[in-house]
Amino acid sequence: MHPAEQESVQRAIHSATGTITKVDEENRKVTIAHEPIASLSWPAMTMGFLIKSEELFAQLKVGDVIRFELVKVEKGYEITAIK
């Protein structure tokens, strides 16, 4: 795959729905039990996500059910929007 194509695939925006099970304020990360994410070929699972901004992070509480968008970043996957 050409480097530009690879970057485009890595920066693809994916959408998911899940329930927040843990909020890690020190690392600005949340753990979410999410439904399957077809665009990533992921089954339902629980995993940690980085949060892009402090404003997004401030909204999140354990037990919240959220619809979110995520992208692949160097350190894993990062939530870029919450709906």
C-alpha positions in Angstrom: 0.0 0.0 0.0 1.3 3.5 -0.9 2.2 5.6 2.2 -0.5 8.2 1.4 -3.1 5.4 1.1 -1.9 3.9 4.4 -2.2 7.2 6.2 -5.7 7.7 4.8 -6.8 4.3 6.1 -5.2 4.9 9.5 -7.0 8.3 9.8 -10.4 6.9 8.9 -13.1 7.9 11.3 -15.0 5.0 12.9 -18.3 5.2 14.9 -19.4 3.1 17.8 -21.7 2.9 20.8 -20.7 1.8 24.2 -20.9 2.2 28.0 -18.1 3.9 30.0 -16.8 1.5 32.6 -13.7 3.5 33.9 -12.5 7.1 33.7 -8.7 7.6 34.1 -8.2 11.3 34.8 -4.4 11.0 35.1 -3.9 9.7 31.6 -7.1 11.3 30.0 -8.3 7.9 29.0 -11.6 6.0 29.3 -12.5 2.3 29.2 -15.6 1.6 27.2 -17.6 -1.7 26.8 -18.5 -1.1 23.1 -20.7 -2.9 20.6 -19.0 -4.4 17.5 -17.3 -1.9 15.2 -17.8 -3.2 11.7 -15.5 -0.7 10.0 -12.6 -2.1 12.0 -13.9 -5.8 12.0 -13.9 -5.7 15.8 -16.3 -7.7 17.9 -17.9 -6.3 21.0 -15.3 -5.8 23.7 -14.1 -3.6 26.5 -11.0 -1.5 25.9 -9.3 1.8 26.7 -9.4 4.9 24.5 -7.5 8.2 24.6 -9.6 11.4 24.6 -8.7 14.1 22.1 -9.6 17.1 24.2 -10.1 18.2 27.8 -13.6 19.4 26.8 -14.7 16.0 25.6 -13.1 14.3 28.6 -14.9 16.6 31.1 -18.3 15.2 29.8 -17.6 11.6 30.6 -18.8 9.6 33.6 -18.8 5.9 34.5 -22.1 4.4 33.4 -22.7 6.9 30.5 -23.9 5.3 27.3 -22.3 7.2 24.4 -22.1 7.2 20.6 -18.5 8.2 19.7 -16.2 8.6 16.8 -12.6 7.4 16.9 -9.5 7.4 14.8 -6.2 5.4 14.9 -3.3 7.4 16.4 0.3 6.5 17.2 -0.6 5.4 20.8 -3.8 3.5 20.0 -7.3 4.8 19.3 -8.5 8.2 20.2 -12.1 9.5 20.6 -12.5 12.6 18.6 -16.3 13.3 19.0 -19.1 12.3 21.3 -22.8 12.4 20.2 
